[in-house]
């Protein structure tokens, strides 16, 4: 990946125990060792289908516990404190991601 040639990129995120995208993330040169599956949660996703030219979005399993999942705090590794940039992606009001970064 071009990113891994320029800078080191890692993701810190709580995900459902069914999350299976680690290979895709690592193939992009991104460190996924801090993507932490949380027991008791499924990773929410959206199924997209078309009815003629209309796109229909259908939520899959996992959305019923979305607020609890995004509110889950996980450990940010100590070596991240030396990062030149820490970009915090938040869902809803910021919840767990913001508390983890502070």
Biopython code that builds the backbone (N, CA, C, O; Angstrom):
import numpy as np
from Bio.PDB.StructureBuilder import StructureBuilder

atoms = [
    (1, "UNK", "N", (0.833, -1.182, 0.000)),
    (1, "UNK", "CA", (0.000, 0.000, 0.000)),
    (1, "UNK", "C", (0.876, 1.244, 0.000)),
    (1, "UNK", "O", (1.947, 1.258, 0.608)),
    (2, "UNK", "N", (0.428, 2.265, -0.670)),
    (2, "UNK", "CA", (1.183, 3.514, -0.720)),
    (2, "UNK", "C", (1.290, 4.138, 0.670)),
    (2, "UNK", "O", (2.309, 4.750, 0.989)),
    (3, "UNK", "N", (0.247, 3.993, 1.509)),
    (3, "UNK", "CA", (0.279, 4.570, 2.850)),
    (3, "UNK", "C", (1.413, 4.002, 3.674)),
    (3, "UNK", "O", (2.113, 4.748, 4.358)),
    (4, "UNK", "N", (1.609, 2.696, 3.622)),
    (4, "UNK", "CA", (2.641, 2.081, 4.456)),
    (4, "UNK", "C", (4.042, 2.487, 4.024)),
    (4, "UNK", "O", (4.994, 2.334, 4.790)),
    (5, "UNK", "N", (4.181, 3.005, 2.803)),
    (5, "UNK", "CA", (5.478, 3.484, 2.343)),
    (5, "UNK", "C", (5.768, 4.892, 2.863)),
    (5, "UNK", "O", (6.929, 5.295, 2.938)),
    (6, "UNK", "N", (4.736, 5.634, 3.220)),
    (6, "UNK", "CA", (4.884, 7.020, 3.641)),
    (6, "UNK", "C", (4.803, 7.151, 5.160)),
    (6, "UNK", "O", (5.670, 7.759, 5.788)),
    (7, "UNK", "N", (3.763, 6.582, 5.735)),
    (7, "UNK", "CA", (3.522, 6.688, 7.170)),
    (7, "UNK", "C", (2.986, 5.361, 7.693)),
    (7, "UNK", "O", (2.556, 4.501, 6.924)),
    (8, "UNK", "N", (3.017, 5.213, 8.988)),
    (8, "UNK", "CA", (2.428, 4.051, 9.636)),
    (8, "UNK", "C", (0.986, 4.394, 10.005)),
    (8, "UNK", "O", (0.733, 5.413, 10.647)),
    (9, "UNK", "N", (0.040, 3.541, 9.599)),
    (9, "UNK", "CA", (-1.368, 3.781, 9.863)),
    (9, "UNK", "C", (-1.928, 2.603, 10.646)),
    (9, "UNK", "O", (-1.680, 1.445, 10.312)),
    (10, "UNK", "N", (-2.681, 2.914, 11.687)),
    (10, "UNK", "CA", (-3.311, 1.869, 12.490)),
    (10, "UNK", "C", (-4.732, 2.287, 12.822)),
    (10, "UNK", "O", (-5.068, 3.471, 12.807)),
    (11, "UNK", "N", (-5.554, 1.299, 13.122)),
    (11, "UNK", "CA", (-6.938, 1.545, 13.511)),
    (11, "UNK", "C", (-7.150, 1.007, 14.924)),
    (11, "UNK", "O", (-6.707, -0.092, 15.257)),
    (12, "UNK", "N", (-7.834, 1.799, 15.747)),
    (12, "UNK", "CA", (-8.270, 1.359, 17.069)),
    (12, "UNK", "C", (-9.787, 1.443, 17.040)),
    (12, "UNK", "O", (-10.345, 2.527, 16.873)),
    (13, "UNK", "N", (-10.467, 0.296, 17.203)),
    (13, "UNK", "CA", (-11.926, 0.313, 17.111)),
    (13, "UNK", "C", (-12.540, -0.909, 17.765)),
    (13, "UNK", "O", (-12.002, -2.012, 17.662)),
    (14, "UNK", "N", (-13.684, -0.713, 18.451)),
    (14, "UNK", "CA", (-14.446, -1.867, 18.902)),
    (14, "UNK", "C", (-15.314, -2.364, 17.745)),
    (14, "UNK", "O", (-15.920, -1.563, 17.032)),
    (15, "UNK", "N", (-15.373, -3.668, 17.562)),
    (15, "UNK", "CA", (-16.198, -4.261, 16.502)),
    (15, "UNK", "C", (-16.941, -5.459, 17.080)),
    (15, "UNK", "O", (-16.622, -5.922, 18.175)),
    (16, "UNK", "N", (-17.918, -5.956, 16.358)),
    (16, "UNK", "CA", (-18.644, -7.142, 16.776)),
    (16, "UNK", "C", (-17.774, -8.383, 16.691)),
    (16, "UNK", "O", (-16.782, -8.408, 15.962)),
    (17, "UNK", "N", (-18.152, -9.421, 17.446)),
    (17, "UNK", "CA", (-17.362, -10.650, 17.474)),
    (17, "UNK", "C", (-17.354, -11.373, 16.140)),
    (17, "UNK", "O", (-16.536, -12.270, 15.937)),
    (18, "UNK", "N", (-18.242, -11.007, 15.226)),
    (18, "UNK", "CA", (-18.302, -11.631, 13.905)),
    (18, "UNK", "C", (-17.461, -10.892, 12.861)),
    (18, "UNK", "O", (-17.432, -11.296, 11.698)),
    (19, "UNK", "N", (-16.781, -9.826, 13.257)),
    (19, "UNK", "CA", (-15.994, -9.010, 12.313)),
    (19, "UNK", "C", (-14.944, -9.865, 11.630)),
    (19, "UNK", "O", (-14.176, -10.561, 12.294)),
    (20, "UNK", "N", (-14.908, -9.815, 10.290)),
    (20, "UNK", "CA", (-13.971, -10.668, 9.550)),
    (20, "UNK", "C", (-13.227, -9.914, 8.452)),
    (20, "UNK", "O", (-12.883, -10.496, 7.424)),
    (21, "UNK", "N", (-12.984, -8.654, 8.659)),
    (21, "UNK", "CA", (-12.321, -7.829, 7.644)),
    (21, "UNK", "C", (-10.848, -7.560, 7.945)),
    (21, "UNK", "O", (-10.235, -6.701, 7.310)),
    (22, "UNK", "N", (-10.274, -8.286, 8.907)),
    (22, "UNK", "CA", (-8.877, -8.041, 9.285)),
    (22, "UNK", "C", (-7.931, -8.178, 8.099)),
    (22, "UNK", "O", (-7.036, -7.352, 7.921)),
    (23, "UNK", "N", (-8.123, -9.217, 7.287)),
    (23, "UNK", "CA", (-7.256, -9.438, 6.132)),
    (23, "UNK", "C", (-7.294, -8.283, 5.157)),
    (23, "UNK", "O", (-6.252, -7.860, 4.657)),
    (24, "UNK", "N", (-8.482, -7.763, 4.878)),
    (24, "UNK", "CA", (-8.620, -6.634, 3.957)),
    (24, "UNK", "C", (-7.892, -5.406, 4.489)),
    (24, "UNK", "O", (-7.205, -4.704, 3.747)),
    (25, "UNK", "N", (-8.053, -5.157, 5.796)),
    (25, "UNK", "CA", (-7.403, -3.993, 6.406)),
    (25, "UNK", "C", (-5.886, -4.140, 6.332)),
    (25, "UNK", "O", (-5.184, -3.206, 5.944)),
    (26, "UNK", "N", (-5.387, -5.307, 6.701)),
    (26, "UNK", "CA", (-3.939, -5.517, 6.702)),
    (26, "UNK", "C", (-3.374, -5.522, 5.283)),
    (26, "UNK", "O", (-2.233, -5.105, 5.083)),
    (27, "UNK", "N", (-4.142, -5.984, 4.293)),
    (27, "UNK", "CA", (-3.681, -5.951, 2.898)),
    (27, "UNK", "C", (-3.517, -4.519, 2.390)),
    (27, "UNK", "O", (-2.791, -4.284, 1.424)),
    (28, "UNK", "N", (-4.184, -3.564, 3.032)),
    (28, "UNK", "CA", (-4.032, -2.150, 2.669)),
    (28, "UNK", "C", (-2.850, -1.520, 3.391)),
    (28, "UNK", "O", (-2.600, -0.323, 3.249)),
    (29, "UNK", "N", (-2.112, -2.330, 4.174)),
    (29, "UNK", "CA", (-0.958, -1.803, 4.890)),
    (29, "UNK", "C", (-1.326, -1.108, 6.184)),
    (29, "UNK", "O", (-0.539, -0.323, 6.713)),
    (30, "UNK", "N", (-2.516, -1.389, 6.701)),
    (30, "UNK", "CA", (-2.979, -0.758, 7.932)),
    (30, "UNK", "C", (-2.877, -1.765, 9.068)),
    (30, "UNK", "O", (-3.289, -2.916, 8.923)),
    (31, "UNK", "N", (-2.331, -1.335, 10.191)),
    (31, "UNK", "CA", (-2.205, -2.179, 11.371)),
    (31, "UNK", "C", (-3.580, -2.315, 12.026)),
    (31, "UNK", "O", (-4.159, -1.328, 12.478)),
    (32, "UNK", "N", (-4.095, -3.540, 12.074)),
    (32, "UNK", "CA", (-5.419, -3.790, 12.649)),
    (32, "UNK", "C", (-5.337, -4.510, 13.989)),
    (32, "UNK", "O", (-6.335, -5.056, 14.461)),
    (33, "UNK", "N", (-4.156, -4.516, 14.604)),
    (33, "UNK", "CA", (-4.011, -5.245, 15.863)),
    (33, "UNK", "C", (-4.832, -4.639, 16.997)),
    (33, "UNK", "O", (-5.070, -5.307, 18.004)),
    (34, "UNK", "N", (-5.264, -3.398, 16.856)),
    (34, "UNK", "CA", (-6.056, -2.756, 17.902)),
    (34, "UNK", "C", (-7.540, -2.671, 17.531)),
    (34, "UNK", "O", (-8.296, -1.926, 18.154)),
    (35, "UNK", "N", (-7.952, -3.435, 16.519)),
    (35, "UNK", "CA", (-9.370, -3.580, 16.228)),
    (35, "UNK", "C", (-9.823, -4.741, 17.093)),
    (35, "UNK", "O", (-9.433, -5.887, 16.872)),
    (36, "UNK", "N", (-10.645, -4.433, 18.076)),
    (36, "UNK", "CA", (-10.950, -5.396, 19.133)),
    (36, "UNK", "C", (-12.388, -5.920, 19.045)),
    (36, "UNK", "O", (-13.337, -5.173, 19.280)),
    (37, "UNK", "N", (-12.547, -7.212, 18.703)),
    (37, "UNK", "CA", (-13.896, -7.796, 18.720)),
    (37, "UNK", "C", (-14.442, -7.845, 20.148)),
    (37, "UNK", "O", (-13.751, -8.278, 21.070)),
    (38, "UNK", "N", (-15.670, -7.404, 20.319)),
    (38, "UNK", "CA", (-16.308, -7.343, 21.626)),
    (38, "UNK", "C", (-17.367, -8.450, 21.697)),
    (38, "UNK", "O", (-18.287, -8.492, 20.880)),
    (39, "UNK", "N", (-17.228, -9.341, 22.678)),
    (39, "UNK", "CA", (-18.179, -10.436, 22.845)),
    (39, "UNK", "C", (-19.591, -9.908, 23.065)),
    (39, "UNK", "O", (-19.793, -8.901, 23.742)),
    (40, "UNK", "N", (-20.559, -10.602, 22.484)),
    (40, "UNK", "CA", (-21.954, -10.248, 22.670)),
    (40, "UNK", "C", (-22.484, -9.250, 21.659)),
    (40, "UNK", "O", (-23.655, -8.873, 21.719)),
    (41, "UNK", "N", (-21.634, -8.812, 20.723)),
    (41, "UNK", "CA", (-22.058, -7.864, 19.699)),
    (41, "UNK", "C", (-21.850, -8.444, 18.311)),
    (41, "UNK", "O", (-20.930, -9.232, 18.090)),
    (42, "UNK", "N", (-22.705, -8.054, 17.383)),
    (42, "UNK", "CA", (-22.500, -8.340, 15.965)),
    (42, "UNK", "C", (-22.129, -7.015, 15.307)),
    (42, "UNK", "O", (-22.573, -5.952, 15.739)),
    (43, "UNK", "N", (-21.316, -7.090, 14.265)),
    (43, "UNK", "CA", (-20.922, -5.881, 13.553)),
    (43, "UNK", "C", (-22.066, -5.454, 12.637)),
    (43, "UNK", "O", (-22.415, -6.185, 11.710)),
    (44, "UNK", "N", (-22.657, -4.282, 12.881)),
    (44, "UNK", "CA", (-23.755, -3.827, 12.028)),
    (44, "UNK", "C", (-23.277, -3.574, 10.597)),
    (44, "UNK", "O", (-22.150, -3.134, 10.368)),
    (45, "UNK", "N", (-24.140, -3.857, 9.665)),
    (45, "UNK", "CA", (-23.846, -3.556, 8.263)),
    (45, "UNK", "C", (-25.153, -3.236, 7.556)),
    (45, "UNK", "O", (-26.240, -3.378, 8.116)),
    (46, "UNK", "N", (-25.019, -2.812, 6.344)),
    (46, "UNK", "CA", (-26.175, -2.445, 5.526)),
    (46, "UNK", "C", (-26.152, -3.304, 4.265)),
    (46, "UNK", "O", (-25.116, -3.426, 3.611)),
    (47, "UNK", "N", (-27.283, -3.892, 3.929)),
    (47, "UNK", "CA", (-27.431, -4.584, 2.648)),
    (47, "UNK", "C", (-28.088, -3.605, 1.691)),
    (47, "UNK", "O", (-29.078, -2.957, 2.031)),
    (48, "UNK", "N", (-27.527, -3.503, 0.489)),
    (48, "UNK", "CA", (-28.067, -2.587, -0.507)),
    (48, "UNK", "C", (-28.625, -3.414, -1.656)),
    (48, "UNK", "O", (-27.955, -4.299, -2.187)),
    (49, "UNK", "N", (-29.864, -3.110, -2.029)),
    (49, "UNK", "CA", (-30.466, -3.769, -3.188)),
    (49, "UNK", "C", (-31.133, -2.695, -4.034)),
    (49, "UNK", "O", (-31.346, -1.568, -3.587)),
    (50, "UNK", "N", (-31.452, -3.065, -5.248)),
    (50, "UNK", "CA", (-32.067, -2.118, -6.157)),
    (50, "UNK", "C", (-33.453, -2.586, -6.561)),
    (50, "UNK", "O", (-33.665, -3.763, -6.853)),
    (51, "UNK", "N", (-34.386, -1.657, -6.575)),
    (51, "UNK", "CA", (-35.722, -1.872, -7.108)),
    (51, "UNK", "C", (-35.843, -0.929, -8.287)),
    (51, "UNK", "O", (-36.172, 0.248, -8.135)),
    (52, "UNK", "N", (-35.570, -1.473, -9.475)),
    (52, "UNK", "CA", (-35.484, -0.612, -10.650)),
    (52, "UNK", "C", (-34.271, 0.279, -10.501)),
    (52, "UNK", "O", (-33.147, -0.207, -10.374)),
    (53, "UNK", "N", (-34.494, 1.585, -10.517)),
    (53, "UNK", "CA", (-33.383, 2.526, -10.342)),
    (53, "UNK", "C", (-33.306, 3.077, -8.927)),
    (53, "UNK", "O", (-32.490, 3.953, -8.641)),
    (54, "UNK", "N", (-34.154, 2.564, -8.041)),
    (54, "UNK", "CA", (-34.168, 3.019, -6.662)),
    (54, "UNK", "C", (-33.270, 2.132, -5.805)),
    (54, "UNK", "O", (-33.380, 0.906, -5.840)),
    (55, "UNK", "N", (-32.378, 2.761, -5.032)),
    (55, "UNK", "CA", (-31.500, 2.032, -4.120)),
    (55, "UNK", "C", (-32.207, 1.907, -2.769)),
    (55, "UNK", "O", (-32.686, 2.894, -2.211)),
    (56, "UNK", "N", (-32.265, 0.674, -2.253)),
    (56, "UNK", "CA", (-32.915, 0.414, -0.975)),
    (56, "UNK", "C", (-31.858, -0.079, 0.011)),
    (56, "UNK", "O", (-31.150, -1.050, -0.260)),
    (57, "UNK", "N", (-31.758, 0.591, 1.147)),
    (57, "UNK", "CA", (-30.801, 0.227, 2.191)),
    (57, "UNK", "C", (-31.536, -0.558, 3.268)),
    (57, "UNK", "O", (-32.532, -0.083, 3.812)),
    (58, "UNK", "N", (-31.053, -1.754, 3.578)),
    (58, "UNK", "CA", (-31.676, -2.592, 4.596)),
    (58, "UNK", "C", (-30.663, -2.892, 5.697)),
    (58, "UNK", "O", (-29.629, -3.505, 5.433)),
    (59, "UNK", "N", (-30.946, -2.468, 6.923)),
    (59, "UNK", "CA", (-30.025, -2.777, 8.014)),
    (59, "UNK", "C", (-29.987, -4.280, 8.295)),
    (59, "UNK", "O", (-31.015, -4.954, 8.226)),
    (60, "UNK", "N", (-28.812, -4.796, 8.608)),
    (60, "UNK", "CA", (-28.668, -6.200, 8.976)),
    (60, "UNK", "C", (-28.693, -6.302, 10.503)),
    (60, "UNK", "O", (-28.985, -5.329, 11.198)),
    (61, "UNK", "N", (-28.383, -7.487, 11.006)),
    (61, "UNK", "CA", (-28.324, -7.696, 12.458)),
    (61, "UNK", "C", (-27.237, -6.815, 13.068)),
    (61, "UNK", "O", (-26.295, -6.417, 12.383)),
    (62, "UNK", "N", (-27.370, -6.520, 14.331)),
    (62, "UNK", "CA", (-26.339, -5.780, 15.052)),
    (62, "UNK", "C", (-26.716, -4.361, 15.398)),
    (62, "UNK", "O", (-26.140, -3.777, 16.317)),
    (63, "UNK", "N", (-27.669, -3.791, 14.687)),
    (63, "UNK", "CA", (-28.031, -2.401, 14.937)),
    (63, "UNK", "C", (-28.767, -2.218, 16.256)),
    (63, "UNK", "O", (-28.800, -1.109, 16.789)),
    (64, "UNK", "N", (-29.362, -3.287, 16.797)),
    (64, "UNK", "CA", (-30.091, -3.170, 18.053)),
    (64, "UNK", "C", (-29.171, -2.832, 19.223)),
    (64, "UNK", "O", (-29.632, -2.305, 20.236)),
    (65, "UNK", "N", (-27.877, -3.128, 19.097)),
    (65, "UNK", "CA", (-26.913, -2.822, 20.167)),
    (65, "UNK", "C", (-25.882, -1.785, 19.725)),
    (65, "UNK", "O", (-24.818, -1.670, 20.333)),
    (66, "UNK", "N", (-26.187, -1.041, 18.689)),
    (66, "UNK", "CA", (-25.251, -0.072, 18.125)),
    (66, "UNK", "C", (-24.763, 0.927, 19.169)),
    (66, "UNK", "O", (-23.561, 1.173, 19.273)),
    (67, "UNK", "N", (-25.687, 1.508, 19.948)),
    (67, "UNK", "CA", (-25.286, 2.513, 20.938)),
    (67, "UNK", "C", (-24.302, 1.943, 21.951)),
    (67, "UNK", "O", (-23.348, 2.617, 22.339)),
    (68, "UNK", "N", (-24.529, 0.701, 22.380)),
    (68, "UNK", "CA", (-23.620, 0.089, 23.347)),
    (68, "UNK", "C", (-22.262, -0.212, 22.706)),
    (68, "UNK", "O", (-21.224, -0.022, 23.340)),
    (69, "UNK", "N", (-22.263, -0.683, 21.448)),
    (69, "UNK", "CA", (-21.001, -1.012, 20.776)),
    (69, "UNK", "C", (-20.134, 0.225, 20.598)),
    (69, "UNK", "O", (-18.954, 0.204, 20.946)),
    (70, "UNK", "N", (-20.703, 1.309, 20.058)),
    (70, "UNK", "CA", (-19.891, 2.509, 19.831)),
    (70, "UNK", "C", (-19.536, 3.210, 21.132)),
    (70, "UNK", "O", (-18.642, 4.055, 21.156)),
    (71, "UNK", "N", (-20.227, 2.868, 22.213)),
    (71, "UNK", "CA", (-19.894, 3.440, 23.517)),
    (71, "UNK", "C", (-18.849, 2.644, 24.271)),
    (71, "UNK", "O", (-18.415, 3.049, 25.349)),
    (72, "UNK", "N", (-18.435, 1.502, 23.706)),
    (72, "UNK", "CA", (-17.456, 0.647, 24.363)),
    (72, "UNK", "C", (-16.066, 1.251, 24.246)),
    (72, "UNK", "O", (-15.609, 1.575, 23.150)),
    (73, "UNK", "N", (-15.410, 1.398, 25.363)),
    (73, "UNK", "CA", (-14.042, 1.919, 25.364)),
    (73, "UNK", "C", (-13.061, 0.762, 25.352)),
    (73, "UNK", "O", (-13.208, -0.192, 26.116)),
    (74, "UNK", "N", (-12.069, 0.843, 24.496)),
    (74, "UNK", "CA", (-10.998, -0.145, 24.461)),
    (74, "UNK", "C", (-9.685, 0.586, 24.686)),
    (74, "UNK", "O", (-9.625, 1.811, 24.590)),
    (75, "UNK", "N", (-8.658, -0.150, 24.979)),
    (75, "UNK", "CA", (-7.367, 0.462, 25.296)),
    (75, "UNK", "C", (-6.666, 0.980, 24.050)),
    (75, "UNK", "O", (-6.592, 0.298, 23.028)),
    (76, "UNK", "N", (-6.159, 2.188, 24.155)),
    (76, "UNK", "CA", (-5.292, 2.722, 23.105)),
    (76, "UNK", "C", (-3.869, 2.419, 23.538)),
    (76, "UNK", "O", (-3.462, 2.818, 24.629)),
    (77, "UNK", "N", (-3.100, 1.722, 22.705)),
    (77, "UNK", "CA", (-1.739, 1.338, 23.089)),
    (77, "UNK", "C", (-0.879, 2.549, 23.453)),
    (77, "UNK", "O", (-1.018, 3.619, 22.861)),
    (78, "UNK", "N", (-0.003, 2.373, 24.420)),
    (78, "UNK", "CA", (0.847, 3.460, 24.905)),
    (78, "UNK", "C", (1.690, 4.078, 23.792)),
    (78, "UNK", "O", (1.915, 5.288, 23.788)),
    (79, "UNK", "N", (2.161, 3.254, 22.843)),
    (79, "UNK", "CA", (3.015, 3.811, 21.792)),
    (79, "UNK", "C", (2.261, 4.772, 20.874)),
    (79, "UNK", "O", (2.891, 5.518, 20.125)),
    (80, "UNK", "N", (0.930, 4.771, 20.914)),
    (80, "UNK", "CA", (0.171, 5.727, 20.114)),
    (80, "UNK", "C", (0.313, 7.139, 20.663)),
    (80, "UNK", "O", (0.034, 8.102, 19.948)),
    (81, "UNK", "N", (0.740, 7.288, 21.913)),
    (81, "UNK", "CA", (0.905, 8.620, 22.490)),
    (81, "UNK", "C", (2.020, 9.397, 21.794)),
    (81, "UNK", "O", (2.100, 10.619, 21.917)),
    (82, "UNK", "N", (2.870, 8.695, 21.071)),
    (82, "UNK", "CA", (3.944, 9.349, 20.324)),
    (82, "UNK", "C", (3.565, 9.619, 18.857)),
    (82, "UNK", "O", (4.379, 10.116, 18.079)),
    (83, "UNK", "N", (2.336, 9.288, 18.499)),
    (83, "UNK", "CA", (1.893, 9.491, 17.112)),
    (83, "UNK", "C", (1.870, 10.975, 16.773)),
    (83, "UNK", "O", (1.513, 11.807, 17.607)),
    (84, "UNK", "N", (2.251, 11.296, 15.553)),
    (84, "UNK", "CA", (2.217, 12.684, 15.099)),
    (84, "UNK", "C", (0.777, 13.140, 14.892)),
    (84, "UNK", "O", (0.464, 14.319, 15.058)),
    (85, "UNK", "N", (-0.101, 12.198, 14.528)),
    (85, "UNK", "CA", (-1.509, 12.510, 14.309)),
    (85, "UNK", "C", (-2.345, 11.389, 14.907)),
    (85, "UNK", "O", (-2.033, 10.213, 14.723)),
    (86, "UNK", "N", (-3.396, 11.747, 15.616)),
    (86, "UNK", "CA", (-4.379, 10.793, 16.095)),
    (86, "UNK", "C", (-5.723, 11.310, 15.607)),
    (86, "UNK", "O", (-6.240, 12.300, 16.124)),
    (87, "UNK", "N", (-6.286, 10.641, 14.614)),
    (87, "UNK", "CA", (-7.559, 11.047, 14.035)),
    (87, "UNK", "C", (-8.645, 10.191, 14.679)),
    (87, "UNK", "O", (-8.648, 8.968, 14.536)),
    (88, "UNK", "N", (-9.550, 10.831, 15.376)),
    (88, "UNK", "CA", (-10.607, 10.117, 16.079)),
    (88, "UNK", "C", (-11.892, 10.216, 15.264)),
    (88, "UNK", "O", (-12.446, 11.299, 15.079)),
    (89, "UNK", "N", (-12.358, 9.054, 14.777)),
    (89, "UNK", "CA", (-13.636, 9.001, 14.076)),
    (89, "UNK", "C", (-14.706, 8.726, 15.108)),
    (89, "UNK", "O", (-14.557, 7.833, 15.942)),
    (90, "UNK", "N", (-15.776, 9.480, 15.057)),
    (90, "UNK", "CA", (-16.820, 9.298, 16.053)),
    (90, "UNK", "C", (-18.151, 8.963, 15.407)),
    (90, "UNK", "O", (-18.424, 9.347, 14.270)),
    (91, "UNK", "N", (-18.955, 8.256, 16.140)),
    (91, "UNK", "CA", (-20.330, 7.964, 15.741)),
    (91, "UNK", "C", (-21.235, 8.686, 16.723)),
    (91, "UNK", "O", (-20.929, 8.792, 17.911)),
    (92, "UNK", "N", (-22.316, 9.164, 16.227)),
    (92, "UNK", "CA", (-23.297, 9.856, 17.060)),
    (92, "UNK", "C", (-22.650, 11.025, 17.786)),
    (92, "UNK", "O", (-22.073, 11.894, 17.133)),
    (93, "UNK", "N", (-22.722, 11.079, 19.100)),
    (93, "UNK", "CA", (-22.209, 12.219, 19.863)),
    (93, "UNK", "C", (-20.733, 12.091, 20.212)),
    (93, "UNK", "O", (-20.229, 12.881, 21.010)),
    (94, "UNK", "N", (-20.036, 11.135, 19.648)),
    (94, "UNK", "CA", (-18.622, 10.974, 19.959)),
    (94, "UNK", "C", (-18.379, 9.810, 20.886)),
    (94, "UNK", "O", (-17.423, 9.057, 20.698)),
    (95, "UNK", "N", (-19.200, 9.652, 21.850)),
    (95, "UNK", "CA", (-19.256, 8.530, 22.759)),
    (95, "UNK", "C", (-17.895, 7.927, 23.088)),
    (95, "UNK", "O", (-16.991, 8.636, 23.530)),
    (96, "UNK", "N", (-17.747, 6.623, 22.873)),
    (96, "UNK", "CA", (-16.562, 5.891, 23.311)),
    (96, "UNK", "C", (-15.270, 6.359, 22.668)),
    (96, "UNK", "O", (-14.234, 6.427, 23.330)),
    (97, "UNK", "N", (-15.321, 6.687, 21.362)),
    (97, "UNK", "CA", (-14.105, 7.076, 20.662)),
    (97, "UNK", "C", (-13.474, 8.310, 21.289)),
    (97, "UNK", "O", (-12.260, 8.355, 21.486)),
    (98, "UNK", "N", (-14.286, 9.306, 21.604)),
    (98, "UNK", "CA", (-13.763, 10.544, 22.185)),
    (98, "UNK", "C", (-13.209, 10.281, 23.583)),
    (98, "UNK", "O", (-12.140, 10.783, 23.930)),
    (99, "UNK", "N", (-13.927, 9.496, 24.386)),
    (99, "UNK", "CA", (-13.439, 9.186, 25.735)),
    (99, "UNK", "C", (-12.128, 8.398, 25.678)),
    (99, "UNK", "O", (-11.243, 8.606, 26.507)),
    (100, "UNK", "N", (-12.002, 7.493, 24.699)),
    (100, "UNK", "CA", (-10.768, 6.716, 24.572)),
    (100, "UNK", "C", (-9.596, 7.625, 24.238)),
    (100, "UNK", "O", (-8.501, 7.436, 24.767)),
    (101, "UNK", "N", (-9.805, 8.602, 23.374)),
    (101, "UNK", "CA", (-8.726, 9.471, 22.917)),
    (101, "UNK", "C", (-8.277, 10.453, 23.994)),
    (101, "UNK", "O", (-7.119, 10.872, 24.011)),
    (102, "UNK", "N", (-9.171, 10.813, 24.874)),
    (102, "UNK", "CA", (-8.829, 11.757, 25.939)),
    (102, "UNK", "C", (-8.085, 11.018, 26.994)),
    (102, "UNK", "O", (-7.690, 11.607, 27.999)),
]
sb = StructureBuilder()
sb.init_structure("model")
sb.init_model(0)
sb.init_chain("A")
sb.init_seg("    ")
for serial, (resi, resn, name, xyz) in enumerate(atoms, 1):
    if name == "N":
        sb.init_residue(resn, " ", resi, " ")
    sb.init_atom(name, np.array(xyz, "f"), 0.0, 1.0, " ", f" {name:<3s}", serial, name[0])
structure = sb.get_structure()
